[in-house]
Structure formats: C-alpha cells, structure tokens
Amino acid sequence: MRGPDGREWAVRREWLKRAPRWPSRRKKQRDPDPVDGVHEAAGCVGEFLIDIPALAIVGLFVLAIVLAFLFVWPAVVFLVDLLVLLLLAAWGVALRTIFKRPWRVFATTDGPPSQTFESHVVGWSASLRERNRLADDITTGRL
C-alpha cells in the first residue's frame, strides 16, 4: 500500500519469530567413472521372434504404467502434501489461539526514511483488526 507521502508500505501479521531454516540438500560431487555405463556390445543384439499383437499389448501395458507413474502418482502425492500442510496450518492457528500467544503485527517501509511500526496482539480477530487499523493509519497519514 502507498502512504500519502508516496512511500510504499507493507503491513503484515507475523507467523513465526524467525524464518525457518531448511536443511541443506547439496549433493556431493563424485569423480565420474570413465567406464561407467559402457557395456560390451558383443552378444547384446539378437533376433527376436515375437508376435506383433503380443508386443503391442506389452507396449500398451508399459505405456499405461509409465503414464500412471508420471501423472497420477505425482498428483496423489501433491494432494496428500497439500492436505498435510492445511492440517498443520489449522493446528498451528488453533494452538496459537488456545495458548494466547501474541501475534506480531507490523508495518515497514524501505523509505526514505525507513520506518517500522510494531504491535503485539493476542487473538486472530484482534490481529486482523490491528492490521487493518495500521493500514488505515498509513493511508490517512496518521503514521
């Protein structure tokens, strides 16, 4: 949002005191093996006497499994992950409200000059009202 003086403001309610640090998943570099993937070609090629309809059925079966693995399985995993995230978020809000942990509501601008206004409010509804009050104060120029 923009204040009457032209500065851009961000008004937020803080969920965590600090940003979560995720574990690093860097892969270690391996020296490539010069003969990795090289196989003897002698004896690998042979004549296959397979019926064409049987080959087509096997090919369709393999194609169906590959398509299910590529499209259906990731969709199921995504939906399960989304459900878990929504349940964790609802659980977190409920616990924060039950144990009356204050929400940090703050408004910041990069300036010039840079400013930050902060308040701690108990309750979900009260934090929404405080966020809206801070936004109104910024747009009307009271802050």
Sequence and secondary structure as in RCSB ss.txt:
>XXXX:A:sequence
MRGPDGREWAVRREWLKRAPRWPSRRKKQRDPDPVDGVHEAAGCVGEFLIDIPALAIVGLFVLAIVLAFLFVWPA
VVFLVDLLVLLLLAAWGVALRTIFKRPWRVFATTDGPPSQTFESHVVGWSASLRERNRLADDITTGRL
>XXXX:A:secstr
 B TTS BEEEEEESSSS               TTTT    TTT       HHHHHHHHHHHHHHHHIIIIIHHH
HHHHHHHHHHHHHHHHHHHHHHHTT EEEEEEEE  SS EEEEEEEESHHHHHHHHHHHHHHHHHT  
